[in-house]
């Protein structure tokens, strides 16, 4: 950094530190916001709390996969009258 201006140096340093995130933002077209990622993290955390008694990691992976996908409602074989 050749600039003798403090703010320019800080700005340049910040851009270098966050270069990978800036690149990812450009690749995704700016469509992914932090709130979407936080929502996914919150759902994963809640599913992990529900899965406390699971014995195998594979079961937790299945629970996380089922939680993030929208599955159709099961077809009922009869109706209550």
DAMO-V294159 format. One record per pair of residues at least 24 apart in sequence whose ideal C-beta (glycine too) atoms are under 6 Angstrom apart, sorted by the first residue. I is the first residue (numbers start at 1). GAP is how many residues later the second one is. D is the distance in Angstrom with one decimal. If there is no record, write none. Layout:
i:I gap:GAP d:D
i:I gap:GAP d:D
This chain:
none
